[in-house]
Structure formats: structure tokens, C-alpha cells
Amino acid sequence: MKSLMLSIALLAGVGASEMPDMTAITQALKSGDAKSLSSFFDENVEIAVMDDEDVYAKEDASEIIASFFETNKPKSFNQIHKGTSRGADSHYVIGDLVAGGKTYRVYIYMKEHDGAYKIHELRIEE
């Protein structure tokens, strides 16, 4: 019985390091919903939109993404690749965002913070 309980506890720990559900994040990108997307931002997040790159407070980062979406209305987002770091404490997603008549490569880097995965870095490049 003890070995069964230990096995269940170990499996629960393994599940915690799995890739977070990206459905809400990809939907926010598809629809250009900066408010929903920013709900996944950590308190400080590195934002790189084209050649402008800096670390911003969550609220400022949300405004930058909202401005990008206003100028470049998203039509679709296609997740191309996702992965996990060796220590399984961070995850990344790479995809293509079609917006404003162009296709942008989007990189999202997430790390666990206070029991939830938060976006630490978001890059949008042509």
C-alpha cells in the first residue's frame, strides 16, 4: 500500500511539470485580445516587437501588445513548435501570427511562478 501511495505522489509531481495548456494564449493571439493575453504575463515581462525590446511591467507590456494588435489586426495564429527546458521548469512556444497582411514569428517563453506558468518573454518578429 505504501508503494502505491508513493507511486501516486510521484506521478502527481510529474504531471505538475508538463506543458501548460496553451489554448487560452493561442486564442488571445488569434483574436488580438491583449487583455486576455496579458493575464498570463508575469509581473515583469520582456517584450520584443520588431526592433523594440525591453523589460516592462505587466501593465505597460499589455499596452504595447494592444498597440501592436491595433496596428496589425490578427487573422490567425498557428502553433508550430513547443517544448520544455531540461529542468522542466520553463516552456516555450513558437508560432506564426498572420496580422495586418504580414506573417510574424511569435516566441513565447513561460516559467513557473507561484504555482502557475507565466509569460516571461514574448517576441514578435517579421
Buried (B, 14 or more C-beta within 10 A) or exposed (E): EEEEEEEEEEEEEEEEEEBBEBEBBBEBBBBBBBEBBBBBBBEEBBBBBEEEEEEBEBEBBBBBBBEBBEEBEBBEBEBEEBEBEEEEEBBBBBBBBBBBEEEBEBBBBBBBEEEEBBBBBBBBEE
